[in-house]
Amino acid sequence: MSGQITGGTLYLVSTPIGNLGDITLRALEVLRGVDLVAAEDTRTTGNLLRHHGIEQRLVSYHSHNEARRAGWLKDQLLAGRSVALTADAGTPGVSDPAYAVVREALAAGVPVVPVPGASALLSALVVSGLPTDRFVFEGFLPVKKGRRARFERLREETRTAVIYESPFRVERTLREILEMVGDRPAALAREITKKFEEVRRGRVSALLDGVRQKPPKGECVIVLAGAGFGPERGPETAPGEDNDAEEEDGDGRG
């Protein structure tokens, strides 16, 4: 192991959200040096490791096996092994099952170390043109139970809100925001850091019209102005950012 890797430690390693070059030198060192890598998607992490010439033991850790795997990973850590945990994309623990193993590790007295990097949440927020000094992260909204209540709370929320959404539900979510929260300034980002990266800006009604005319592909991030946001009109799409070229499917969380 590398001299900077400590046995019996859980490393939360942020990985690219699209562009494979968006990974830190420290993250690569940790991925090379740990005893094993627990990945939400072993194919995605495997491709990343091969891209950087890293040979490593990979095990799966995802929402379908988290109850069983979290305990197993805790046992590995207590036995003195170092473990790197990676999400499908972005930062582990943000809208993915890493939370459970972090809780198990902390309860057992295992050190948990962040290895920061790419984040779809922060990337979308800073390019939205909306206030960044105070914001709230909503993650993926409930599909059924509790969904209306979340929108009702957003109606009163004064901070900028960041929401993750599937391309298959983004039209519904924008429609419900318009109906239950209001026609606020907003931004819709997708394919962040990828070839067909796109950021659409405007009122929710304009974004909804755009989605109906040109459905997005790839995971989306909605950034919504808080209640009482000053400008009468929201920021508009910057020249050249609405890419009409052929698009690719993709995932960009974390």
C-alpha positions as CSV (number, residue, x, y, z in Angstrom):
1,M,0.0,0.0,0.0
2,S,1.0,3.6,-0.5
3,G,2.5,5.3,2.6
4,Q,-0.4,7.8,2.6
5,I,-3.1,5.0,2.8
6,T,-4.0,3.9,6.3
7,G,-5.3,0.4,7.0
8,G,-8.8,0.1,8.5
9,T,-9.9,3.3,6.9
10,L,-12.9,4.0,4.6
11,Y,-12.1,6.5,1.8
12,L,-15.0,8.2,0.0
13,V,-13.5,8.8,-3.4
14,S,-15.2,11.2,-5.8
15,T,-15.1,10.2,-9.4
16,P,-15.8,12.0,-12.7
17,I,-19.4,12.8,-13.6
18,G,-18.7,12.4,-17.3
19,N,-15.3,13.5,-18.4
20,L,-12.7,10.9,-17.3
21,G,-10.1,13.6,-16.9
22,D,-12.0,15.2,-14.0
23,I,-10.4,13.2,-11.2
24,T,-7.8,14.3,-8.7
25,L,-4.3,13.0,-8.4
26,R,-5.1,12.1,-4.8
27,A,-8.1,10.1,-5.8
28,L,-6.0,8.1,-8.2
29,E,-3.4,7.5,-5.5
30,V,-6.0,6.3,-3.1
31,L,-7.6,4.0,-5.7
32,R,-4.2,2.5,-6.5
33,G,-3.2,2.1,-2.8
34,V,-6.3,0.7,-1.0
35,D,-6.9,-3.0,-0.5
36,L,-10.2,-3.0,-2.3
37,V,-12.6,-0.7,-4.1
38,A,-16.4,-1.0,-3.4
39,A,-18.2,0.5,-6.4
40,E,-21.9,1.4,-6.9
41,D,-21.3,0.3,-10.5
42,T,-18.3,-2.0,-11.1
43,R,-18.5,-1.5,-14.8
44,T,-18.2,2.3,-14.6
45,T,-15.5,2.2,-12.0
46,G,-13.7,-0.6,-13.8
47,N,-13.6,1.5,-17.0
48,L,-12.2,4.5,-14.9
49,L,-9.5,2.3,-13.4
50,R,-8.5,0.8,-16.7
51,H,-8.4,4.3,-18.3
52,H,-5.8,5.3,-15.7
53,G,-3.9,2.0,-15.7
54,I,-5.0,0.9,-12.3
55,E,-5.4,-2.8,-11.4
56,Q,-7.6,-3.2,-8.3
57,R,-9.9,-5.6,-6.6
58,L,-13.5,-4.5,-7.2
59,V,-16.6,-5.5,-5.3
60,S,-20.2,-4.2,-5.8
61,Y,-22.0,-2.0,-3.4
62,H,-25.4,-0.7,-4.5
63,S,-29.0,-0.2,-3.4
64,H,-29.9,-3.9,-4.0
65,N,-27.2,-5.4,-1.7
66,E,-26.4,-2.5,0.7
67,A,-27.8,-4.2,3.8
68,R,-25.6,-7.3,3.3
69,R,-22.6,-5.6,1.8
70,A,-22.4,-2.8,4.4
71,G,-21.8,-5.3,7.2
72,W,-19.2,-7.2,5.1
73,L,-17.3,-4.0,4.3
74,K,-17.4,-3.1,8.0
75,D,-15.8,-6.5,8.8
76,Q,-13.1,-5.8,6.2
77,L,-12.3,-2.5,7.7
78,L,-12.2,-3.9,11.3
79,A,-9.8,-6.5,10.0
80,G,-7.4,-3.6,9.1
81,R,-8.1,-3.4,5.3
82,S,-8.4,-0.1,3.6
83,V,-11.5,0.4,1.4
84,A,-12.3,3.0,-1.2
85,L,-16.0,3.6,-1.9
86,T,-17.0,5.1,-5.2
87,A,-20.4,6.2,-6.6
88,D,-21.6,5.6,-10.1
89,A,-20.5,9.2,-10.7
90,G,-19.5,12.1,-8.5
91,T,-19.3,12.1,-4.7
92,P,-20.3,8.9,-2.7
93,G,-23.1,9.5,-0.3
94,V,-24.9,12.1,-2.4
95,S,-28.1,10.5,-3.7
96,D,-26.6,7.0,-3.6
97,P,-26.4,4.1,-1.0
98,A,-23.0,5.1,0.5
99,Y,-24.7,6.6,3.5
100,A,-25.5,3.1,5.0
101,V,-21.8,1.9,5.0
102,V,-20.6,5.3,6.3
103,R,-23.0,4.9,9.3
104,E,-21.8,1.3,9.9
105,A,-18.2,2.4,9.7
106,L,-18.6,5.3,12.1
107,A,-20.6,3.2,14.6
108,A,-17.8,0.8,14.7
109,G,-15.2,3.5,15.2
110,V,-13.7,3.2,11.7
111,P,-12.1,6.4,10.3
112,V,-14.0,7.8,7.3
113,V,-11.9,10.1,5.0
114,P,-13.3,12.2,2.1
115,V,-11.4,12.4,-1.2
116,P,-13.3,15.3,-2.8
117,G,-13.8,15.9,-6.5
118,A,-16.5,16.3,-9.2
119,S,-20.0,17.1,-8.2
120,A,-23.0,17.5,-10.5
121,L,-24.8,19.4,-7.7
122,L,-22.1,22.1,-7.4
123,S,-21.3,22.3,-11.1
124,A,-25.0,22.9,-12.0
125,L,-25.4,25.4,-9.2
126,V,-22.4,27.6,-10.1
127,V,-23.3,27.9,-13.8
128,S,-27.0,28.5,-13.1
129,G,-26.8,32.2,-12.7
130,L,-28.8,31.9,-9.5
131,P,-27.7,32.8,-5.9
132,T,-25.1,30.4,-4.6
133,D,-24.6,32.0,-1.1
134,R,-27.4,29.9,0.4
135,F,-28.9,26.8,-1.2
136,V,-30.7,23.6,-0.3
137,F,-30.2,20.2,-2.0
138,E,-33.3,18.2,-2.6
139,G,-31.8,15.2,-4.4
140,F,-34.3,13.1,-6.3
141,L,-37.9,13.9,-5.3
142,P,-40.2,11.1,-4.3
143,V,-42.0,9.6,-7.2
144,K,-45.3,9.2,-5.3
145,K,-45.6,9.4,-1.5
146,G,-44.5,12.8,-0.1
147,R,-44.0,14.4,-3.5
148,R,-46.7,17.1,-3.1
149,A,-45.4,18.0,0.4
150,R,-41.9,18.6,-0.9
151,F,-43.3,21.0,-3.5
152,E,-45.3,22.8,-0.8
153,R,-42.1,23.3,1.2
154,L,-40.3,24.5,-1.9
155,R,-42.9,27.2,-2.4
156,E,-41.9,28.8,0.9
157,E,-38.1,28.1,0.5
158,T,-36.1,31.3,0.1
159,R,-32.8,29.5,-0.7
160,T,-31.9,28.3,-4.2
161,A,-33.0,24.7,-4.5
162,V,-31.1,22.0,-6.5
163,I,-33.0,18.9,-7.6
164,Y,-31.7,15.8,-9.4
165,E,-34.1,14.3,-12.0
166,S,-34.3,11.5,-14.6
167,P,-34.8,12.6,-18.2
168,F,-37.9,10.5,-18.2
169,R,-39.5,12.6,-15.4
170,V,-38.1,16.0,-15.9
171,E,-41.1,17.2,-17.9
172,R,-43.4,16.1,-15.1
173,T,-41.3,17.7,-12.4
174,L,-41.1,21.1,-14.2
175,R,-44.8,21.0,-14.8
176,E,-45.5,20.4,-11.1
177,I,-43.0,23.1,-10.0
178,L,-44.9,25.5,-12.3
179,E,-48.2,24.4,-10.8
180,M,-47.3,24.1,-7.1
181,V,-44.3,26.4,-6.6
182,G,-44.5,29.0,-9.3
183,D,-43.0,30.4,-12.5
184,R,-39.6,31.2,-11.0
185,P,-36.2,31.7,-12.6
186,A,-34.5,28.4,-13.0
187,A,-31.8,26.5,-14.9
188,L,-31.8,23.0,-16.3
189,A,-28.3,21.4,-16.7
190,R,-27.6,18.0,-18.3
191,E,-24.6,16.0,-19.6
192,I,-22.3,18.2,-17.4
193,T,-18.7,17.9,-18.5
194,K,-19.6,15.7,-21.5
195,K,-19.5,16.5,-25.2
196,F,-23.1,17.6,-25.4
197,E,-23.2,19.5,-22.1
198,E,-26.1,21.9,-22.0
199,V,-27.5,24.5,-19.6
200,R,-30.9,26.0,-20.3
201,R,-31.9,29.1,-18.3
202,G,-35.1,31.0,-18.0
203,R,-38.5,30.9,-16.2
204,V,-39.8,27.4,-15.3
205,S,-42.5,27.9,-18.0
206,A,-39.9,28.5,-20.7
207,L,-37.8,25.5,-19.5
208,L,-41.0,23.3,-19.6
209,D,-41.8,24.4,-23.2
210,G,-38.2,23.6,-24.2
211,V,-38.3,20.2,-22.7
212,R,-41.5,19.4,-24.5
213,Q,-40.0,20.6,-27.8
214,K,-36.7,18.9,-27.2
215,P,-36.7,16.2,-24.5
216,P,-33.3,16.0,-22.8
217,K,-31.1,12.9,-22.6
218,G,-28.9,12.1,-19.7
219,E,-29.5,12.8,-16.0
220,C,-30.7,16.3,-15.3
221,V,-30.1,18.9,-12.6
222,I,-32.8,21.5,-11.9
223,V,-31.7,24.7,-10.1
224,L,-34.6,26.7,-8.9
225,A,-34.6,30.3,-7.5
226,G,-35.9,30.7,-4.0
227,A,-39.1,32.6,-3.0
228,G,-38.6,36.3,-3.3
229,F,-35.6,36.2,-5.6
230,G,-35.0,39.7,-6.9
231,P,-34.8,39.9,-10.7
232,E,-38.1,40.2,-12.5
233,R,-36.8,37.9,-15.3
234,G,-34.5,35.0,-14.8
235,P,-31.1,34.7,-16.6
236,E,-31.4,33.5,-20.2
237,T,-29.6,30.7,-22.0
238,A,-26.1,32.0,-22.9
239,P,-25.1,32.0,-26.6
240,G,-23.8,28.7,-27.8
241,E,-25.0,26.7,-24.7
242,D,-28.1,25.4,-26.3
243,N,-26.5,22.7,-28.4
244,D,-28.8,21.4,-31.2
245,A,-26.3,18.7,-32.2
246,E,-27.1,15.0,-31.9
247,E,-27.1,14.0,-28.2
248,E,-25.8,11.0,-26.2
249,D,-27.3,9.2,-23.2
250,G,-25.4,9.6,-20.0
251,D,-25.4,9.8,-16.3
252,G,-24.1,12.7,-14.3
253,R,-24.8,12.5,-10.5
254,G,-23.0,13.2,-7.3
